[in-house]
Amino acid sequence: MPSFTTPVLPDLKRVINAWGTPTPYGVSRSDPAVAEAGSLMLQRHVVLADLQALAGRELAAWSGAESACVTHCSAAAITLAVAACMAGTDAARVAQLPDNTGMPNRVLLLAAQQVNYGQAITQAVRLAGAHPVPCPALADLAADLARGGVACVLAVESHLAVGSGPAVTGELAALAHAAGVPLVLDAAAQDWRARELVTGGADLVLLSGQKYLRSPTAGLVLGRADLVAALDAQHGGVGRAMKPTKEALAGVLAALRLRADMPRDAWCAAQQRKLDAMAAAARGWPGVTVERTPDPQGNGFARLWLKVDAAVTGISAGGVIGLLRAGDPVVVVAPHRAAQGSIGLELTAVHGEELPELCALLATALNAG
């Protein structure tokens, strides 16, 4: 078990991550077996194509997809999926991008799904040389499909895209397929739902290995064999800077094998126990109301939202968040509803032995007013 009190690098503050899997704070903590797999791979040579093929086979078996591959991260996977839908495996077209001359180059998506995960998803599309076309509603998207020149339809399933989910994805898939174009689904943090997503109508499903799977940084691409091959071909074109590393591929394989030994029910029960303990503590804090909400994408865990009454506490939710981030250790919580007076807590990345310290730091920040 790693130490949570002594930083590996003494000049860096320790972080207690009660937000979930935010990229600015290191996303996740890998298991020792994953770290060891990456470390050992760094100490040897390997035929990278063979390692990529092995990872693809195991990802396909894990997810039920026809084929799979790995790229640098899920943001890279978005760009390369769009490039794949434009250029296929044609070497001349792969080399031509981001010049889209002679290729279908419009990418349709719902305006409500224009998420920003540290980069606007529309910028990830433009990096391939394509033109994103946000559509206000499904009817508008259907009309845009009829105009032609569409490389793909892009869908998102994320708590950042309010209203997204399997029903909307299914409708987008039906429209895309009726027009003869593929549907690409960005579902970065949905790896617990991989099998469900693969059967949900998308031609390519894009996941982040470093989220709940807790691999090194890696984009996991699942779906149609021809499109997976086309996406991998872009690693020799616009995706050269987006290729996976040998240590990431080894880490993905190790993380997949650990996931096979982890019953989902047991994992969810462990998250529930942590949430129960935090909720019990928070109910004793003056001026704080506790709300528990299940993950809207159906990943099997819940989050707590602490509604802060600034008239009682003397400090706003935003003020508490700021104090927590400025401390040592740094405590990060979900800030999405700070303007509405709420602090979000996702405890999937918090170990049980960190809970008492987290509770104490939260209580101290709330009492600062």
C-alpha positions in Angstrom: 0.0 0.0 0.0 1.5 3.4 -1.0 2.0 6.1 1.6 -0.5 8.9 1.5 1.4 11.2 4.0 4.9 11.3 2.4 5.2 12.7 -1.1 7.4 10.8 -3.5 8.9 14.2 -4.6 9.3 16.4 -1.5 8.9 19.7 -3.4 5.4 18.8 -4.5 2.3 19.2 -2.3 0.3 16.1 -1.6 -3.2 16.1 -3.1 -6.4 14.6 -1.6 -8.6 14.1 -4.6 -12.3 14.3 -3.7 -13.3 15.4 -7.3 -13.0 12.1 -9.2 -10.7 11.9 -12.2 -9.7 15.5 -13.0 -6.8 15.8 -15.4 -5.2 18.9 -13.7 -4.7 16.8 -10.5 -3.2 13.6 -12.0 -6.5 11.8 -13.0 -6.0 8.6 -10.9 -3.6 6.6 -8.9 -2.5 3.4 -10.6 -2.1 0.1 -8.7 1.4 -1.1 -7.9 1.1 -3.9 -10.5 0.3 -1.3 -13.2 3.2 0.9 -12.1 5.5 -2.1 -12.1 4.4 -3.2 -15.6 5.2 0.3 -17.0 8.5 0.4 -15.2 9.6 -3.0 -16.5 8.6 -2.1 -20.1 10.7 1.1 -19.8 13.7 -1.2 -19.2 13.4 -3.2 -22.4 13.0 -3.0 -26.2 9.9 -4.3 -27.8 8.2 -4.5 -31.2 5.7 -1.8 -30.7 3.4 -3.0 -33.4 3.2 -6.4 -31.6 2.5 -4.7 -28.2 -0.2 -2.5 -29.8 -1.8 -5.6 -31.4 -1.7 -7.5 -28.1 -3.4 -4.6 -26.3 -5.9 -4.4 -29.0 -6.8 -8.0 -28.7 -7.2 -7.8 -24.9 -9.2 -4.6 -25.1 -11.5 -6.2 -27.7 -12.0 -9.3 -25.5 -12.7 -7.1 -22.5 -15.2 -4.9 -24.2 -16.8 -7.2 -26.7 -15.7 -4.9 -29.6 -14.9 -6.2 -33.0 -11.4 -4.5 -32.8 -9.5 -2.1 -30.6 -6.3 -0.1 -30.3 -4.6 2.4 -28.0 -3.6 6.0 -28.7 -2.0 8.6 -26.4 -5.2 9.8 -24.7 -8.9 10.1 -25.3 -8.5 13.7 -26.6 -6.1 12.3 -29.2 -8.6 9.6 -29.9 -11.2 12.2 -30.9 -8.8 13.8 -33.3 -7.7 10.5 -34.8 -11.2 9.1 -35.0 -12.2 12.1 -37.1 -9.1 11.8 -39.2 -9.9 8.1 -39.7 -13.4 8.9 -40.9 -12.0 11.4 -43.4 -8.9 9.5 -44.7 -9.4 5.9 -44.0 -6.2 3.8 -44.5 -5.3 5.5 -47.8 -1.7 6.4 -47.4 -1.9 9.5 -49.6 -4.9 10.8 -47.7 -3.3 10.0 -44.3 -0.2 12.1 -45.4 -2.4 14.9 -46.8 -4.2 15.7 -43.6 -4.9 18.3 -42.2 -5.5 19.4 -45.7 -9.0 18.0 -46.3 -9.2 18.6 -50.1 -11.3 15.9 -51.7 -12.5 14.4 -48.4 -15.7 14.6 -46.4 -14.8 17.0 -43.7 -17.9 18.1 -41.8 -18.4 16.6 -38.3 -21.9 17.1 -36.8 -22.6 17.1 -33.1 -25.3 18.4 -30.8 -24.6 21.9 -29.5 -25.4 20.7 -26.0 -22.5 18.2 -26.3 -19.8 20.8 -27.0 -17.9 19.8 -23.8 -14.7 21.4 -22.7 -12.5 18.9 -20.8 -9.5 21.3 -20.7 -9.8 21.6 -24.5 -12.9 22.3 -26.4 -14.0 19.2 -28.2 -14.5 21.2 -31.3 -10.8 22.1 -31.3 -10.0 18.3 -31.2 -12.1 18.0 -34.3 -10.4 20.9 -36.1 -7.0 19.4 -35.4 -7.8 16.7 -37.8 -8.6 19.2 -40.5 -12.3 18.8 -40.2 -15.0 21.4 -39.6 -17.2 20.9 -36.5 -20.9 21.7 -37.1 -22.8 22.2 -33.8 -26.5 21.5 -34.3 -29.2 22.9 -31.9 -31.4 19.8 -32.0 -31.7 16.4 -33.6 -33.9 17.7 -36.4 -31.2 20.3 -37.3 -28.6 17.5 -37.3 -30.7 15.4 -39.6 -31.1 18.3 -42.0 -27.3 18.9 -42.0 -26.7 15.2 -42.7 -28.8 15.5 -45.8 -26.5 18.2 -47.2 -23.7 15.7 -47.5 -19.9 16.0 -47.1 -20.1 14.6 -43.5 -17.2 12.6 -42.2 -18.9 11.4 -39.1 -21.4 12.3 -36.3 -19.7 12.9 -32.9 -21.6 12.0 -29.7 -20.6 12.6 -26.1 -21.7 10.7 -23.0 -20.5 12.6 -19.9 -21.9 14.3 -16.8 -20.4 17.4 -18.4 -22.9 17.1 -21.2 -26.2 17.5 -19.5 -28.9 15.2 -21.0 -26.4 13.0 -22.7 -26.8 9.2 -22.4 -27.7 6.0 -24.2 -31.1 7.3 -25.5 -29.6 10.3 -27.2 -26.6 8.3 -28.5 -29.1 5.8 -30.0 -31.0 8.5 -31.8 -27.7 10.0 -33.2 -26.6 6.5 -34.3 -29.9 5.9 -36.2 -29.6 9.3 -38.0 -25.9 8.8 -38.8 -26.4 5.2 -40.1 -29.4 6.2 -42.2 -27.1 8.7 -43.9 -24.3 6.2 -44.3 -21.8 7.9 -42.0 -20.2 6.5 -38.8 -21.0 7.6 -35.3 -18.0 8.3 -33.0 -18.8 8.3 -29.2 -16.6 10.1 -26.8 -17.3 8.4 -23.5 -14.0 9.1 -21.8 -14.8 8.4 -18.1 -17.3 5.5 -18.8 -14.9 2.5 -18.8 -17.2 0.7 -16.3 -19.8 0.7 -19.1 -17.5 -0.4 -21.9 -19.6 -3.5 -23.0 -22.8 -1.5 -22.9 -21.3 1.3 -25.0 -19.9 -1.0 -27.6 -23.4 -2.4 -28.2 -25.1 1.1 -28.1 -24.9 1.9 -31.8 -21.5 3.8 -32.0 -19.0 2.7 -34.7 -16.1 3.9 -32.5 -16.2 4.2 -28.7 -13.4 6.3 -27.1 -12.4 5.8 -23.5 -9.7 7.1 -21.1 -7.6 4.3 -19.7 -6.4 6.6 -16.9 -9.8 7.3 -15.5 -11.4 4.5 -13.4 -9.4 1.8 -15.1 -6.3 3.5 -13.6 -3.9 2.7 -16.3 -1.2 5.2 -17.4 -2.5 7.9 -19.7 -4.0 6.2 -22.8 -6.9 6.5 -25.2 -8.8 3.3 -25.6 -10.5 2.9 -29.0 -13.1 0.2 -29.4 -15.3 -0.6 -32.4 -15.5 -1.5 -36.1 -12.3 -3.2 -37.4 -12.0 -1.0 -40.5 -12.3 2.2 -38.5 -10.0 1.0 -35.8 -7.4 0.2 -38.5 -7.9 3.6 -40.1 -7.5 5.3 -36.7 -4.3 3.5 -36.0 -3.0 4.4 -39.5 -3.2 8.1 -38.5 -0.4 7.4 -36.0 1.8 7.7 -39.2 0.2 11.0 -40.1 -1.4 13.8 -38.0 -1.3 11.4 -35.1 2.4 10.9 -34.9 2.6 13.1 -31.8 -0.4 11.2 -30.4 1.0 7.7 -30.4 0.9 5.5 -27.3 4.1 4.8 -25.4 5.4 1.3 -24.7 5.0 1.9 -20.9 1.4 3.1 -21.4 0.6 0.0 -23.5 2.1 -2.3 -20.8 0.2 -0.4 -18.1 -3.1 -0.8 -20.0 -2.6 -4.5 -20.2 -1.9 -4.7 -16.5 -4.9 -2.6 -15.6 -7.2 -4.8 -17.8 -6.0 -7.9 -16.0 -6.6 -6.3 -12.6 -10.1 -5.2 -13.7 -10.9 -8.8 -14.5 -10.2 -9.7 -10.9 -12.3 -6.8 -9.5 -16.1 -7.6 -9.1 -18.0 -4.5 -9.9 -20.5 -5.1 -7.1 -17.6 -5.1 -4.6 -16.1 -1.9 -6.0 -19.5 -0.1 -5.9 -20.1 -1.3 -2.3 -16.7 0.1 -1.2 -17.6 3.5 -2.8 -20.9 3.4 -0.9 -19.2 2.9 2.4 -17.0 5.9 1.9 -19.9 8.0 0.9 -21.9 6.9 4.0 -19.0 7.9 6.3 -18.6 11.3 4.6 -22.3 12.0 4.6 -22.6 11.2 8.3 -19.8 13.6 9.1 -21.2 16.4 6.9 -24.6 16.2 8.5 -23.0 17.5 11.7 -21.6 20.6 10.1 -23.8 23.8 10.8 -25.1 25.4 7.6 -24.5 22.4 5.4 -27.2 20.3 3.7 -26.2 17.0 2.2 -27.6 15.6 -1.1 -26.6 12.3 -2.6 -26.9 11.8 -6.4 -26.2 8.7 -8.5 -23.8 9.1 -11.4 -26.0 10.2 -14.2 -24.2 8.0 -16.7 -25.0 4.8 -14.7 -21.4 3.9 -13.7 -22.6 2.5 -10.4 -21.4 5.1 -7.8 -22.9 8.3 -6.3 -21.6 11.7 -5.5 -22.3 14.0 -2.5 -23.2 17.6 -2.9 -22.8 19.8 0.1 -25.1 22.8 0.0 -23.4 25.6 1.9 -25.6 28.3 3.6 -23.1 31.2 3.7 -25.4 33.1 6.1 -24.7 30.4 8.7 -21.1 29.4 7.8 -19.9 32.9 7.0 -18.1 31.6 3.9 -19.4 30.7 0.4 -19.0 27.4 -1.4 -16.5 29.0 -3.7 -14.6 30.4 -0.7 -14.4 26.9 0.8 -13.2 25.5 -2.5 -10.5 28.2 -2.7 -9.2 27.5 0.8 -9.0 23.8 0.2 -7.0 24.2 -3.0 -4.6 26.6 -1.4 -3.8 24.3 1.5 -1.2 21.7 2.1 -2.2 19.1 1.4 -4.2 20.4 -1.5 -7.8 19.2 -1.4 -9.7 19.2 -4.7 -13.5 18.9 -4.9 -15.9 19.2 -7.8 -16.5 23.0 -8.5 -19.3 22.7 -11.1 -22.0 24.0 -8.8 -20.1 26.5 -6.7 -22.2 29.4 -8.1 -25.3 27.6 -6.8 -23.7 27.2 -3.4 -22.7 23.6 -3.6 -19.5 21.6 -3.2 -19.3 18.3 -5.0 -17.5 15.2 -3.6 -16.7 12.1 -5.6 -14.8 9.7 -3.3 -13.7 7.1 -5.9 -10.1 8.3 -5.7 -10.1 8.7 -1.9 -8.7 5.9 0.2 -10.4 5.0 3.4 -7.4 6.1 5.5 -7.7 9.6 3.9 -11.3 10.1 4.9 -10.7 11.4 8.5 -8.2 13.9 7.2 -10.5 15.0 4.4 -13.4 15.5 6.8 -11.2 17.5 9.2 -10.0 19.7 6.4 -13.5 20.3 5.1 -14.7 21.2 8.5 -11.8 23.6 9.1 -12.5 25.4 5.8 -16.2 25.7 6.5 -15.4 27.2 10.0 -13.0 29.7 8.5 -15.9 32.2 8.0 
